[in-house]
Amino acid sequence: MYVELGGPKIERHFELVRVKPEKEIEDGKITLIGPDIMDMEVGSRHPIGILVEVSGPELEEDLEAVFERRVHEFCNFVNGIMHLNQRYTNWMRFSKTAVEKGFNSFQMLGTVLIRLYKAELPIIKKAQVTFYTDPDKIKEPYDFALSIYSKRDERARSINDDDVDMFYGCVLCQSFAPTHACCITPNRMSLCGSISWFDARAAARVDPKGPLFEVPMGETINKEAGEYSGINEMIKKRSLGEINRIYLYSGMEFPHTSCGCFEAIDFLIPETGAGHGIIDRSYDGVAINGLPFSAMANQTGGGKQMPGFNGISIQYIISPKFQIYDATQIGLKSGIELVVWMGKTVKDRVYEFLPEDIRDKIATEEDVADLSDLPAWLEKVGHPIVETEEYKAAVGGIEEVEEEWEEEGAMVPMGTVGMTIPGVGGAGGFKVILKNCKIHAESIIIKKIEPKRKKK
């Protein structure tokens, strides 16, 4: 790596596309506010703001988010540039090899973006790009970008799945996740958080053969789970037969596939029965299950259908359809009642949209940092999950086993973290107790362990 731009260790970074009147665009203009690549020290980190302004007689505001998502694709066309994520989570790295070969200025990247925007999207007639790398001068455009994202999200919350007769699909991430295709509905924004149902509709109308396309709902197979024949047919085709079924509103039964640019991860916490946790990309640390975001992202992404690890957008957390199927299966009223723990960064972002009777009953790392303390905290605040049979079985079952039995040799913590441990040096073995879960495996290896002895 020569230099890193944006990413989780930098406070402000963004990428934004705006549709402007033709007279306000100087076609081909590239502006840099801050140090250029050649002026940055090897191994250093810097903020990055990318503002792309475009014009054309057929352009409309609804297309801005769709165009914005192409920044990710176009930057990765350049050999020696890594680009991840979108909006205010964008993250770039330039390689030493690229810089040594002469790719040492944002003027070159701006030229690439302008040429690709006009070549790939002919409805764009003019384009100009502004880069911000100065930590002080990025503040104002960063705040402006956040205000635009907020307006888009507010509009996206104005309709529900039951109000429309057409869903949409997106395959912009298939170069990274070959078996993944986003199913975009009013209640389920793209996993990257940048394309709403309105955005997808506009893009599909302008470019019907592009990466965003119509998905007829077809027959409603299971309304509560969000299973539609049209969605199933689409994912089977787009995943080349790898995935056959999707429940849009479940993280446990035929869950939506995950790409790699999802905003957050919804993960099961087996120690609470059916309770879920959520962290987003900006979470800096280890989640309640003992894993950082990067480790869980490895498990979640790549186009896999992974029960218990679900890539999601931030907006989906506050959707009335959020994991509603999983919730109703255990007697809860809403999917948000499944959530027992959230990283504070994501909870602060959605706090005002959470139901008043649940928002303060969801723990953060400031409330509970150790998994063993979580059940007591949930019971103290009266979280709805503690009344479910799944919770009682999980918490009661673990206590009963720990009180009555011990293994010869070292004890191994049971639950999420324990199951990630490949072995315990010198121990005779360990027991894993799984309740109310499904296992999908190509093979299972069973090895003999030392016999247990009764506690005295």
N, C-alpha and C positions, 0 to 999 in steps of 0.2 A: 504494500500500500504506500502510495506517495502522500496522499492527503485524504482526510475524511470530512465530509460536509453533512451537517444535520445529524440525525440519529438520536438515540436515547440520551447521550451525554451532552447534548447541546440544548439550551433552553428554547430558542426561537428558530423555527424553520418552517417553510411552507412552499406550496406550489399552487398557483391559481391561474385560471384562464378566464378572460373576460371578452365578451362580444362588444365591440365598439363601433360607432359610426365610421364610415370609410375615411372621412376627412380628418379623423383623429389618429389614423394609423399611417406611419411612415414605413412603407413596406421594406423589410430587410434590415431595419434599424436594430442594433444590439447595444444595450446600455449596461455598464457594470458599475455598481456602487459599492466600493470596497476593494480589498486586495484581489489581484488576479491569481490564477493557479501558479504561475511562474514566480510569484512573490511570496508564496506560502512555504513555510519550512516543512521539510520531510517529516512525516509522522504527526503533523499538527491537525487540530480539529477546528472547524469554522462553522458559523451559521450559514444557511443557504436559503435564499428566497428566489423563486422562479415565477415571474409574472409574464404570461404570454397573452398578448392582446391581438385579437383577430377581427376581420371584417369580411363581409360578403352579403349580397342581397338576399340570400336564402337563410342566413343565420338567425337564430333566435336564442334567447337567454337560456331556455331549457337545455341547450346543447353544451353549455359551458362545462358542466361536470363531466360529460362524456369526453369532450376534448381534453379536459384536464387529466383524465386517466391515461391518455396517450403519452403524457410526459414519461411515464414509467416505461412504456414500450419503446419509445423513440430513443431515450437515453441508453437503454440496453442494446440498441443497434450498434453502438460504438464499442469497438474492441478495446477493452481496458477500462471500461466504466461499469461499476455496479450501481444499480438503482433499485431501492426497495420502497414499498409502501406509497403513501399519497397524502394529500392535504397537509396537515401539520405534523405528520409522522414520517415525512420523506427522509431518505437516508442514502447518501452517495459516497462512493469511494473511487478515486482515480488510482490506477496502478502506476508504479514507477516505469514500467515498460512503455506505457502509453505516453507518458510525459517525455521520456527519453527519445521517443520517436517523433516528438514535435507537437503532441496534443497538450499544449501548455497554456491555453487561454480560453476563457469563457466566450470569446468571440467565435471560436470554432464550434463550441457546443451550441451557441445561439444559431449559427448558420445551419447546423444539422437539424435543429428543431424547426426552424422556419421552412427549410426545404422539404422536410418530411411531412409537416402539417399540410403544406400546399399540394404535395404529390399524393399523399394517402387520402386526403380529404379535399377533393377538388372544389367543394362549395366554399372553402376558405380562399379568398382572393388576395388578401393582404395579411401580413403578420409582423409583429415586432416583439422583441423579448427584452426584459429587464432582469438582471441578476443582482441580488443583494447579498453581500458577504461581510459587510461592516456590522459589528454587533450592536452599535448604537442606532444606525440608520435603518436597520431592519425592523425596529420596534413598531413604527407607524404602519408600514404595509402589512406587517404580521397581524396587528390588531384589526386592520381592515379585512384581511383574508378571513379571520375568525368570524367577523360579523357576516360575511357572505355565506360561509358554511352554515352558520346558525339559521339564517333566513331559509336556505335550502331545506334544512332539516325540519324546520317548523312547517313548511309547506308539505313536506312528505308525510307529516303526521296528520294531515287534514282528511285523508281518506283511508278506508280499510279494504281488506281483501274481498269482502262481501259486496263492495260497491262497484266492482269492475268485472268484466267478462273476458279479460285477456291478461296473461302474465307475460314476462319477458325473460330471456336468457342472455348470459354474457360469457364469452370464452376468451376474454382478453388475457387471462392468466394461464391459458393452456400450455404455453411454452415452458412454464415452470411446474405446472400440475396437469399432466396430460389427461387424467381421468376426471378432472373437475370442470363443472360448468355452474355458474351462479344462477339460481332461480330467484328472480327479482319480482316481488309482489309489493303492494302498498304497505303491508305489515312486515315485510322482510326485505330490507335494503341489501344491496350487494355487500358481501363480507368486508370489502375494503372500506365501506362507509361512504363512498363517493358517488354512487349511482343509485338514485331513487327510482321508483316506478315511473315518475314523470320524465326523468332524464332518459330512461331506457325507451320509453314510448317515443320520445322525440327522435332519438337516434335511430330507432328501427324504421321510422317513417322516412327519414332523410336517406338512410343507407340500408335498405332491406337485406342486402347480401353481406352486410358487415358483421362485426363481432357481437353486436347486440341485435337480437331478433325476437320476433313474436313467438310465444308458446301458448297455443290454445289450451284452455284448462281441461277440456275433455270431460270424461265422466268423473264425478266426485265419488271416490272409493271410500274414503274415511274423512269426513269433514273436520272432526275434532283433531285428528292427527295432521291434517293438511296433506292428504294423499290424493293426487289427481292423475288420471290416466295420461293426460297430456304431458305432465311433468315427468312421469315415469318413462314415457316414450322418448322424450327429449334427452334425458340423462343416459338412457341405454344407448342411444345413437351417438351422443357426444362423447361418451366414455368408452366407445368401441366395445360395448357389451360388458364392461367391467362392473358397472353399477346398474341395477334393475329397478330399484324402488327408493323413493325418498319420502319421509315424513317431514314436511316443512316445519312443523311445530314440535319437534322432539329432538332431544340430544342423546337419547338412549335407544330408540327404536328406528332403524333405517335412517339415521341422521343425515342431514345435508353434508355433502362433501366439503372439504376445506382446501383452500388454495395455498397461499403463503403470505398474502398481504392482508389477512384479516386484522381488524382493529383490536379484537380482544379474544380471549379464550374462556369458554364456559366449561368447567370441569367438575366431574362428580367427586364428592368427598365421601367414600364408603363408610367412614367412621361415624357419619351422621345418618346412615341409612340411605336416603335418597337426596340428601342435601347437595347443593351445588356451590361452587366458588367461581369468581370471575376476576381475571386480571387483564389489563390492557398493555399495550406495547411500552407505555411510558413508566410502567411499574419497575422500580429499580430495587431488586431484592428477591428474596425467596418467598413464595406463596405459602399459604397455610399447609399445603401438602408436602412441603419440603423441596419444591421444584421452582426454579426461576422461569420466566416467560420463555426464554430461549429453549430450554429443555422440553417444555410442553409444546412449543411450536413445532419442534422436531417430530414429536409424536403425532401432532394434529394435522400438519399440512401435507402438501404433495398430492392432493386429490383423493386422499383416503376417506373411507366412511368409518369413522372411529367412535363407537358408542362411549360416552363418558368424556370425550375430548372434542369440543365443537368450536370451530372458528366462527366468530360472529361479528357483526357491526355493533357499535355503541347504541345506535338507534333501536336495534332489535331488543335490547335489554328493556326498554320502556314500551315496547309494543304489546298490545293486548294479547297477541298470539305467542309471546315468548314462552317457549317450551311448555305450552298449555297442556299438551297431551300428557307429558310426564307428570304434571301436577295433578290433573284430574284422576289419573290412575291410582293415586294414593290418597285421594280424598281432599286435596287442597283446591282452593278456588281459582288461583292464578299462578302462572309460571314464576312470577317474582317471589312467591312464597316458598319456592324451592331454594332460593339463594340465601345461604347462611353466612357467607363471607365474601367480601369484595376488597380488592386493593383500594386504598384510599383515593388514589388518583382517578380511578374510574367512578367511584362512588360520588366524589365531589362533582363530577361532570353531570351525573344523572340525578343527583339528590332531589332537586326540586320537582322532578317528574315522577318520583317514586310515590306510591300510596302512603299517606301519612301514618297509617297504622302498622306499616312494616319497615319504613325507612330506617328507624333507629334500632331496629331489632336485627339488622344485618351487620355483622362484625367487620371491622377492618383490622389491619395489622397493629393499629394503635389500641384496639380493644383486646384482641387475642393474637398472640404471636406463636403460641405452641398448640399444636393440634390436640394434645391431651386435655387442654383447658377449654376447648370449644364447646363440648356438651354442657358443661356447667354454666358457661356464659349464656348459651341459648336458653337454658331452662330458667335462668335468672331473669332474662328479659321477656320470657314468654313467647318465643318464636313459634309460629304455627307448626313447624316441622316436628317439634317435640311431641305433638299429639298424634303423630302418625305411627302406625304399627311398624313401619320400616325403621323408624328411628329407635323405637323401644327395643326392637329385636337386635339392631346393630349395637347399641350402647349396652343393653343388658347382656347380650351374648358375649361380648368381649370381656366385660367385667367378670362374668361367671367363669369363663375359661381361665382368665388370669388369676383368679382367686383359687381355683381348684387344682390346676395343673401347672407343672413347669417342665421344660425340656432338660435332658441331660446336657450340660455345657451352657453356652451363652444363650441368653434370651434375645429374641429378635422382635423389634416393634412390629405390631401387626397393622395392616391397613395400607394406605396409599404408598407411603415411603418404604415400608417394609417389603412390599411386592416388587420394588425396583432394585432390591439388593440381590445380586446374583448368588451370593453365598456368604457364609459366616465362617471365617477361618477358625479351625480347631473345634467347631461345634459339631454335634452329632447330626444336626439337621434343624429344620424349623417348620412350623405349621402355619398355613395360610387359610384363614376362614373366609369364605365368600358367601354372601347372602344376597338374594334378590339381584343377581347379576347374570349376564350372559357372557360366555367365553367363546371367541372365534380364534382358532389356532390351527395351523397346518399339522402340528404334531404335539404330543404331550409326553414328556419323559418323567417317569416315576422312579425314584431311587429310594432304597431302603434307608431308614433313619433308626437311631438308637431307640429302644423302647422307653416309654415314659414311666416315671415313678410318681406315686401319689405324694402329695405334700404331707408332711408330718404336722 
